[in-house]
Amino acid sequence: MYLLNCFFIYSFLGFIIEGIFTLIVSGHFSSGILYGPWTPVYGFGAILTIIISRKIFKNMHQSRFIETLVTFVILTIVLTIIEWIGGILIENLFHETLWNYKNYKYNIGKYISLEMSLVWGIVSIFVIYFIKPLIDKLEKKIPKFITIIITMLFIIDLIITTVIKLK
């Protein structure tokens, strides 16, 4: 249940943070493709961040600085790939482009830019050291039935979004 709960918590946090950022920049609150209060790409990214950092910290046996540096590089690459795949999937499935980095100086197509890749790497380290310890305390308090209800709501949202947007 831990990873599932983390998926929903980070998806919700990503939804809120991106929505507020979009509100400040463009004047309207918007995040993701689904109708519910979650943006799954952040949930997937957080889960990968948790799993990869655990493996590195458990198996590397180097100084914390070296482990953090290796984690930063690997997660920068992994999260950039997730963003790229997410952009392609959304465009191909729903015929929408939710972000476009073509105006960024160091872009590779519209879904990847070096600038944003570095942001994802920095955010992943911030999540590991500052956000995850707080989320772990919250996650332990979530009853199983709440996770089941949220999972069902998420699946319903995914189905509704897909049906409506594919028409």
Sequence and secondary structure as in RCSB ss.txt:
>XXXX:A:sequence
MYLLNCFFIYSFLGFIIEGIFTLIVSGHFSSGILYGPWTPVYGFGAILTIIISRKIFKNMHQSRFIETLVTFVIL
TIVLTIIEWIGGILIENLFHETLWNYKNYKYNIGKYISLEMSLVWGIVSIFVIYFIKPLIDKLEKKIPKFITIII
TMLFIIDLIITTVIKLK
>XXXX:A:secstr
 HHHHHHHHHHHHHHHHHHHHHHHHHSS   SSSSSS  HHHHHHHHHHHHHHHHHHHH  S HHHHHHHHHHHH
HHHHHHHHHHHHHHHHHHH   S   TTSTTEETTTEEHHHHHHHHHHHHHIIIIIHHHHHHHHTT  HHHHHHH
HHHHHHHHHHHHHHHH 
